[in-house]
Amino acid sequence: MRWHPPLPLLGAWLALLLLLTLTVTLAYVPLGHFNSSVALAIAATKATIIGAVFMELRRRGPRTFIFAGAGLFWLGILLWLGMMDFMTRT
Amino acid sequence: MNEDNYLNAGYTLRSWFFTTDHKRIAILYFASLIFFFFIGGAAATLIRIELATPQADLVSSDMYNRLFTMHGVIIVWFFLIPSIPNTLGNFIVPLMIGARDLAFPRLNLLSWYLFMLGGCVTLFAIAAGGIDTGWTFYTPFSTLYSNSYVAVAVTGVFIAGFSSILTGLNFIVTIHRLRAPGLTWYRLPLFLWSLYAPSVILVLATPVLAITLVLIVVERLLGVGFFDPRIGGDPLLFQHLFWFYSHPAVYIMILPGMGVINELISCFSRKAVFGYKFVAWASVAIAALGFLVWGHHMFVSGQSLLASLVFSFMSFVVAVPSAIKVFNWTATLHKGSIRFDAPMLYALAFIGLFTIGGLTGLFLACLAYDVHATDTYFVVAHFHYIMVGGMVTAYFGGLHYWWPKITGRLYSEYWARTAAVLIFFGFNLTFFPQFILGAEGMPRRYHVYPPEFQMWNVLSSGGAVILAAAYLLPLVYLAYSLFFGKRAPANPWDAPGLEWQTPSPPPEFNFETQPVVTRPPYQYTPDFRAEPQNA
């Protein structure tokens, strides 16, 4: 069987590099409050690419999704209860 | 004795250090953990000797800081967290579910190597001069002021964290995928539920600790602001991230211990565990709710009042599934045919000590009282009742219970009972006075104190001497049994679990034929017989 380059992996890697460049570039562009939002949106896109391609979640069944989703859910708990302190501190 | 067993499957160093047999890897962990336990224990002994008098007469303030940090770091990450999962769990899980090995045998071996690498890096930090931050590595001290080997030590803990993740992953996949035919979730021995739940915590929470430790090193070495407010950081962020892992880590430590207690209470009262489903789901509930309580470590650190109220409430809530377990063990004892073998003595000690530790935890969950008790010996006594009185006692109970299976030898029941009683007595004498010291206001982490606290400190130090001797005792009689103990039969306790239906010690691949499970667990009868799960 002939070897084929893993095109999805290469594509994902290039996309991540592109997004990294975008993150660094936008850090120097004054967007005011939007700097954080844009940076977070880019980070979320990167995480989605990693999950879908490198972790192969796009080809997995529901149980794997439950476990991957649990990771996100627990991250949500960390952010939710952590932010509750930061937002309500006097 | 079974002559064709995992112990004589090979005698070379290579056969041990490159093995993928879960039983041999468990033995590697046993040996490593004994080493770390006695290093951490030696530090504790020095601390208690120093505290026998109000003035500093053994070590300097700086050395004292390094001693209690060494004690905490070694005992938490290199003994308590891996103890039951990586030793008893590693050995017993495949046997309990009727499998030949864990799902990922090579990852299992890698886990041990990572553990040892992390341990060696941490020991290097200690040998090179030590760490003085306390096991919690609180910022800004750890990032700005400490002149000790913080970066090296957190690197060691970081590496060991990957060992934990691999073990947790292995248990989750093994319990999902490798159960024997007929072994449904509600036929699993409760030990497995109690390993599954903390395995999920290990996988979900350990990466947060890893990232937090990386942030410490990055801020300390590169000056990037995460926790230092002068460069845009927030000091409380560290505590949020650290306790998001480290409070669930308490449940990583205690849940496997609770799993062991299910097996012991059931076996030595010859009854099925009362309310199986409640106990099983209580493990899951503790693991899940355990993630919602971390802020109770931060009531006086500047956390918002609303956050403190929520964390206080959730801390009370997590007591409910813990109480379910204690009540159900007690109900299991009710009208049981109780036998006071050594493992049962440890189990009964666990129930008492865990209950005291748990109830005093409710004191600390209470906002008002916690303000008084924060950073006092009350806290020290509370968490030692959970982690040492609970976890270590359960570990010893499980070790005695499965010792005949692991080694194929029987130990001296007389000495084992003596050690169990001495541990219970020594433990209480060591730590109960610390509740009183804490309530009277003695702060932790100081080695000089007002003379009026001396009486309680002397009692505590006296108890520590008894406890240290009691912990050494099993090392002696268990080592003796390895060479001179009677041969153990396959099922010395007449227990129904699959692990008891294979010879002692088990053959290399655990079972001659694939067991098929036909019964729920714990089918004991009062006349000290049991119906095997696969009969």
Interface residues (C-beta under 8 A of the other chain):
Chain A: R63 A70 G71 W74 I77 L78 L81 G82 M84 D85 F86 M87 T88 R89 T90
Chain B: H176 V200 L204 A205 V208 D234 L236 L237 H240 L241 F244 F291 L292 W294 G295 M298 G302 Q303 S304 L305 L306 A307 V310 F311
